Structures are given as structure tokens and as C-alpha cells.
Amino acid sequence: MELTTIPVRGANPYDVVVGRGLAPAVVERARSIGARKALVLVAPPLATAADTLAAELGASHGGLEVHVEVLPDAESCKSTDVLAHLWDVLGEKSFSRSDVLIGLGGGATTDLAGFVAATWMRGIKVIQVPTTLLAMVDAAVGGKTGINTAAGKNLVGAFHEPDSVFVDLDVLDALPHTEIVAGSAEIIKCGFIADDSIIAAYLADPQACLDPHQQLPTLIAKAIRIKADVVSQDLKESGLREILNYGHTFGHAIELREHYEWRHGHAVAVGMMFVAHLAHQVGVLSADVVSVHENVLESVGLPTSYAPDRFPELRDAMSRDKKNRDGALRFVVLEAIGSPRRLESPDEADVRAAYDAITR
């Protein structure tokens, strides 16, 4: 795939660069923004890659003072304890408003890096370098940042657009197959809400859609373009951006109930099945499209069902979802592929029926 630049417009426009061999471009960008110091936040499996990046950033002729912080793995890094530690590091190293953070890792790392950048001195620049499929098509793009609390996922956060995003497809070659499967849930979500050609591709050849040297790069670019278009029009989720939450209300409830040990993509896949059944239950979506959900998700190995007898816990978690208003549940549902809409305050019997449908 040739180098592709996808602009994200709005009050603070930036570019998402998609291609291979992008490390030199990351270094060039970090040096060009006028920073004196860089803090690289990295997930443990990528500590060696972070050291290499740090060495390149700190090389002579315009090099930066670089510090690397290896984070707890996965969602465990998105805690108040880690956040407070990073604030202390930034203070001890005298980071100013002109300096830069770099998030190198999966979605949890980029979420945390973005929130640290949003809160340090009321906002400094962050360059996102996502290294999982999920982060490439979702977490690193769009400016949503946050950490988790005991009450739920990402309930503490801020909108803080990155300076730039670099999606280096080379990392996909070493990514475990399970991670590619999990990340595919967010691509499939984009297909359901905005582009039926994505769904058609998965139905035609699901294995090619999982292959970094076949259809996957094209699908990544399509998903990023969809998200870029949405957030360009609605950064702060005042209306249109809600469609990107398709499957997420129920998915986040699963993640909370499972103590974040489920992969996000797996939870969102089950969440999409839940809202598909809910939309059918209230009479806005055909049974055929519900079946398409099941066929597409299962074709790449994503889950489509959940354990029975967990409804009270999940219902309570959904009631605390940050998209709700005045305690009323709000879901994004489909009327057809590519036609999302909001469903507010559905009847409790319909919500329960949708849950029952995915536990059979």
C-alpha cells in the first residue's frame, strides 16, 4: 500500500498517515513542532521499539531530550495511579507547553497518552503511533481520551485532538492473529454504520480481510476515513459522532463486568449483536440484517453471544454509560446497513429480549 494521508478537519486539523516504514516520519514530525523534550509512553511488549525511537529522536542535529515510560499492560495502565505518576514525571522533568508526548502502543496506551497530554498544563501536543489494529482504526483517531474507574470505562476523560497519527502497517506483520480478529470488530462497525462495501468484503472473503498483505490495509484506510469524516463534523459527540458508538454501550458493560479482561473488539462484537436484536425487537431492523451481523462477525472469529443470567449487572453498567441522559438508556441502532439512528428509552422488556437473544 502506498503512503496515504487522511486529513481530519475541524478546529484543530491534523493528518493520519497510513503506510509502511513510518518511523522516520514520526521522528521528523516530533522535531518539527518545536519541542525540546519528548516523553514516550509505551506498552511493555514494545519497550525495545520505544528505546530505538528514543535514540532516533535524541540523535544530534536537532535532537530532543527523550524520556521513556513503560506502562502497565493493556487496560490496567488507564488508572488514576498511573496518571498521577506520569504527572509527577512530567513535573520532575520540567515539561512545558511546547513539549510533546508520544503514545506508542495499543488503544489503552493511546487513550492514556491523549489524556495525559490533555491535562498537563491544560494541553500539550501528543503524537499517536498505534501498534494494534484496534488502535489504528479507532482509539488513536478522533481525539477522545480517557482513563477507567471502578464505575466504568473512560468515564474520566477529555476531548484532545492529537498533533498527528502515524499508522505503520509494518507492525501488523508481527501482530498476533487474535489481535487482528479483535481489531476487525471496529472496522466491521464502520461498515455497518456507513459503508456496505466493507460488509460485502467480509462476506466475500473474510480471510483476505484479516490479511495485512491482502484486503486489510484497504479496510483500515476506509475505516479511518469514516471516522475522520464523522469527527471532522462533530468532535465532541453532540450529535453525529454518536454513531461511532454502535455496539459500545453493551460492549462497555461487558468489559466492566469482565474486569477489562475481555478484548475491546470482542465486547463490541457482542454489543453489535445485542443492538441488532434490539433494533429488530422494536421493529426498525429486518431479521435478514440481524443474520448478516452474525454471519460477518462469526466469519472472522468474533463472538456473537454472552453468558446468561448476567442481565442485572449489565443493565446496571449500561445505566452509567456516559452517553445516557437523565438516567435514560440511549443506543445507536440501525434501520439498515449504512442507516444508523438513535434509540432512546427503549422498553425494558425489549432490552431484556435482546439480551435473551444473545444468550441462547
Disulfide bonds with the S-S distance in Angstrom:
none
